[in-house]
Amino acid sequence: RASCCACACVRACCAASMTTRAMGVVQRTTTRTRCSSSTSSAWTAPASTASSFLASRERRRRRGVTRVVRVDAREDEQYSMTTSSSSSVAVDGGLSRRWVVTSGAALAATLTTRARDARADTIATNSAAREFKQTFPTLFRPFIGQGTKVTVKRELVPDKLWAMEQNIELGPLETTIRCVVARLDDGSLWVHAPLAPTREFFEMVESCASVSSPSAVKYVVVPTYALEHKIFTKDALKRWSDASLYAAPGQFSFPFSDIRDDVVFGKNVDYVLEGNDLDPRAKVVPWTNEIAFETLEAGTFDVGRKSQTIYETAFFHKATKTLIVTDAVARVPLEPPAANSVDKLLVVSQRSTADPIPEDTPEARQIGFEKTALLVNYFFPEHEELDPANPGTVVWTEGWHNNFKALAGRLIVPPVVRTLLYAQNPPRVRAWVDAVSSRWDFTSIVPAHWEAPIASSPEDFRRAFRFLEDPSLDAFPENDLARGLAPIAKLVIK
């Protein structure tokens, strides 16, 4: 904005200068017409003209008007005006070009300084708005205690559906995590999987309402067991204290089990999303005429010596024909998201951890993102190796780019979910896929990670689960799974 103002100022200065020059030309032309009999190219003002000009200047001085324009005789070798006191002539009633240029420069400098100060204030304000406190430990930064998060708000469907996005970080690895906000017909808000409780996040969510206010949020949804999608629910309900809470079944805590909901979430769950919205019990859920749901009962793990079944609830926003899921499907983008840290991408882009950090280039960013995607999805991907010649050094061998291409740019069930969860009970997962794809005629999918929205049909969704019939279909590279996910799967799948 300051730059625009400065440019406007410069344009105004130029216009004033051109006007001044034009005034000088007009006066020269008029004066020469009056004295056309002169044969000399250097013309001297008659005494009466000079006296009249000096008298006029004295009157202006007494009135406090001091702005005059000097037309330098050197501008036009065919024209010179002289007086006894000056080698240049003042043109009555104009603005000095020197004054215009000097004032313009001073104004531009002032605007630049003010803009710099305003930017500093904005940065400080944004920094405070992005702070939060994490009260329960996780694997992700800040693990516990004070942290900061940038939130990006994206409108998915005008006046209907929005995505709030932050990054979750583990060392140099970053990936998107997403909260979906729907505005219901009565103007209230339905919030799916709240994110880190910064003031920026809360205000962005509330701005989706017809009237921005904490009271606009009426429903908060916990769609799965996964910690990163529910850990901030308690903070959200402190802010949105009038909201009702809806949660997928099978919520658990670790290392202490059987902790009451009011301790975990700050209040009791108003409704557990078992089965689907066709269940007669679901009639008490006030938003099911606009948002339907189907809950998947997936795999089972031993958590703290107790068998724990994993659930995820999918939602269908009828007005926008949007399927909202958490971890069931995803599409890894082919290029780095704008929100990813450049510094972290460059660190991951190294061929060897012994190498210096490469220069910032589009190619280095792309390499860093592709390796990040492999690490996040496989934990220990095929081409990340220990250097036998340098203990403690990790190197990337050739072939990782092909493995990235096999992973990205298509709708998939993420490797972790497919290998550790859905492989445990394929018939149960298949029944859920059939229900989702037959009940709802969605045209887009919004997952909690990676890209969104994804233009997809029920057939596309069903195709992503073909591996349930034949594990060899759409298989991920075997060696990408071998060192990380496959050994874990052997331990957990019963």
Stockholm file with secondary structure:
# STOCKHOLM 1.0

chainA/1-494         RASCCACACVRACCAASMTTRAMGVVQRTTTRTRCSSSTSSAWTAPASTASSFLASRERRRRRGVTRVVRVDAREDEQYSMTTSSSSSVAVDGGLSRRWVVTSGAALAATLTTRARDARADTIATNSAAREFKQTFPTLFRPFIGQGTKVTVKRELVPDKLWAMEQNIELGPLETTIRCVVARLDDGSLWVHAPLAPTREFFEMVESCASVSSPSAVKYVVVPTYALEHKIFTKDALKRWSDASLYAAPGQFSFPFSDIRDDVVFGKNVDYVLEGNDLDPRAKVVPWTNEIAFETLEAGTFDVGRKSQTIYETAFFHKATKTLIVTDAVARVPLEPPAANSVDKLLVVSQRSTADPIPEDTPEARQIGFEKTALLVNYFFPEHEELDPANPGTVVWTEGWHNNFKALAGRLIVPPVVRTLLYAQNPPRVRAWVDAVSSRWDFTSIVPAHWEAPIASSPEDFRRAFRFLEDPSLDAFPENDLARGLAPIAKLVIK
#=GR chainA/1-494 SS CHHHHHHHHHHHHHHHHHHHHHHHHHHHHHHHHHTTTCCCSSCCCCHHHHHHHHHHHHHHHHHTCCCCEEECGGGCTTCCCCCSSCSSEEETTCCCHHHHHHHHHHHHHHHHHHHHHHHHHHHHHHHHHTEEEECSCCSSTTSSEEEECCCEEEEEETTTEEEEEEEEEETTEEEEEEEEEEECTTSCEEEESCCCCCHHHHHHHHTTSSSCCGGGEEEEEECBSCGGGTTTHHHHHHHSTTCEEEECSCCCCSSSCSCCHHHHTSSCCSEECCSBTTSGGGGGCTTTTTEEEEEEEEEEEEETTEEEEEEEEEEEEGGGTEEECSSSCBCCCSSCCTTSCHHHHHHHTCSBTTSCCCCCCHHHHHHHHHHHHHHHHHSSCTTEEECTTSTTCEEECTTHHHHHHHHSSSCBCCHHHIIIIITTCHHHHHHHHHHHHHHCCCSEEECSSSSCSEECCHHHHHHTTGGGTCTTTTCCCHHHHHTTHHHHHHHHCC
#=GC SS_cons         CHHHHHHHHHHHHHHHHHHHHHHHHHHHHHHHHHTTTCCCSSCCCCHHHHHHHHHHHHHHHHHTCCCCEEECGGGCTTCCCCCSSCSSEEETTCCCHHHHHHHHHHHHHHHHHHHHHHHHHHHHHHHHHTEEEECSCCSSTTSSEEEECCCEEEEEETTTEEEEEEEEEETTEEEEEEEEEEECTTSCEEEESCCCCCHHHHHHHHTTSSSCCGGGEEEEEECBSCGGGTTTHHHHHHHSTTCEEEECSCCCCSSSCSCCHHHHTSSCCSEECCSBTTSGGGGGCTTTTTEEEEEEEEEEEEETTEEEEEEEEEEEEGGGTEEECSSSCBCCCSSCCTTSCHHHHHHHTCSBTTSCCCCCCHHHHHHHHHHHHHHHHHSSCTTEEECTTSTTCEEECTTHHHHHHHHSSSCBCCHHHIIIIITTCHHHHHHHHHHHHHHCCCSEEECSSSSCSEECCHHHHHHTTGGGTCTTTTCCCHHHHHTTHHHHHHHHCC
//
